[in-house]
Structures are given as C-alpha cells and as structure tokens.
Amino acid sequence: MSDITIYHNPQCGTSRNTLALIRHSGAEPRVIHYLETPPSRVELQALIAATGASVRELMRAKEAVYQELGLDHPKWSDDELLDAMLAHPILINRPIVVTPLGTRLCRPSEAVLDLLPQEPLAAFSKEDGQAVIDAHGRRV
C-alpha cells in the first residue's frame, strides 16, 4: 500500500496534474475518488486539521451549491459547514494529498512537490503545457 494518498476528482485539471506529478516522482498513490467515496465526518475533520486550514478554507466557494445554500454567510459554524461538505462532497476542495511529509490542499498542483519524498528527475509540464520541472530536475 502506498504511503501517499490523494483525494482526487478526475474532472478537475488541478487534481489530474497533481496526480500526474505524484506518479512522475515514481510513486503510485492511493487514489480516493472522494465524490464517489466521500470521507466520513471524522476523516474530513482530521484532513482539515492536518492541513492547518479552516473548514471554510477547504470549501470550494466556486460551486453552485455553495451559493445556493448561502454558505458564504458568516453565520455558519464549522459543524454546519462540515455537514454541508458531507451532504455535498463537491464542496470539498481538491486535491488534498497526504504523505509522510504532511497533508496539503495542492492548489496549485506543483504544491505537491513539497510533500513528495523524492524530487522528480525528468522534466514535467502540466496538461496546458506550463513547465513545472525543467530538464535539470529543478522547479520552474
């Protein structure tokens, strides 16, 4: 079993690029398609705590359901925001990556490089062609 886990949405370019960077490093992560298999409340709370972010910071404010539910209003408690995330997993921001080096929301995707145990050696570019690692194995 891999010691790297990614909470992944294959429809998200940032998530796909993050997964590709992990694989580019030579690791094969445990991939959790969190829209199909959402984390439990306890797991979600632990993930959020491990990132050091607030519940609100780990929510996708760009989703229509966020606006529909009025989740931008400060009246919502963390518990109520968690309830919304559990009822609508699309509200969980992605990708969240867990490694022995830490847990992080990897936006932008190259943020994952801080969590990988070994730097990729070969050049790497995102889906859109933006270089992330140059031919010398250095971050661009």
Residue pairs with C-beta under 8 A, 6 or more apart in sequence:
1 30
2 27
2 28
2 29
2 30
3 99
3 100
4 22
4 27
4 29
4 30
4 97
4 98
4 99
4 115
4 116
5 29
5 30
5 31
5 32
5 97
5 98
5 99
6 15
6 18
6 19
6 22
6 29
6 30
6 31
6 32
6 95
6 96
6 97
6 98
7 32
7 34
7 39
7 47
7 92
7 94
7 95
7 96
7 97
8 15
8 18
8 19
8 31
8 32
8 33
8 34
8 94
8 95
9 15
9 33
9 34
9 35
9 94
9 95
10 16
10 33
12 94
12 95
13 126
13 127
13 128
14 94
14 95
14 106
14 107
14 108
14 109
15 94
15 95
15 109
16 127
17 109
17 126
17 127
18 95
18 97
18 106
18 109
18 112
19 29
19 31
19 95
20 124
20 126
20 127
21 109
21 110
21 112
21 113
21 116
21 120
21 124
21 132
22 29
22 97
22 112
22 116
23 29
24 120
24 122
24 124
24 133
25 116
25 117
25 118
25 119
25 120
26 118
26 120
27 116
27 117
29 97
32 39
34 89
34 92
34 94
35 89
35 90
38 44
38 86
38 89
38 92
39 47
39 92
41 82
41 86
44 82
44 85
44 86
44 92
45 82
47 58
47 96
47 98
47 103
48 54
48 55
48 58
50 98
50 102
50 103
51 58
51 96
51 103
51 104
51 105
53 105
54 78
55 78
55 81
55 82
55 85
56 78
56 81
57 93
57 105
58 85
58 92
58 93
58 96
58 105
59 66
59 71
59 81
59 84
59 85
59 91
59 92
59 93
60 66
60 90
60 91
60 92
60 93
60 94
61 71
61 72
63 88
63 90
63 91
65 84
65 88
65 90
65 91
66 72
66 91
69 84
69 88
71 81
71 84
71 91
76 84
84 91
85 91
85 92
93 105
93 107
94 105
95 105
95 106
95 107
95 109
95 112
96 103
96 104
96 105
96 106
97 103
97 104
97 106
97 112
97 115
99 115
99 116
99 117
100 117
101 114
101 115
101 116
101 117
102 114
102 115
103 115
104 111
104 112
104 114
104 115
105 111
106 112
106 115
109 126
109 132
110 132
110 139
113 119
113 120
113 132
113 139
119 133
119 137
120 133
120 137
121 137
122 133
122 135
122 137
123 131
123 133
123 134
123 135
123 137
124 131
124 132
124 133
125 131
125 132
126 132
131 140
132 139
132 140
133 139
133 140
134 140
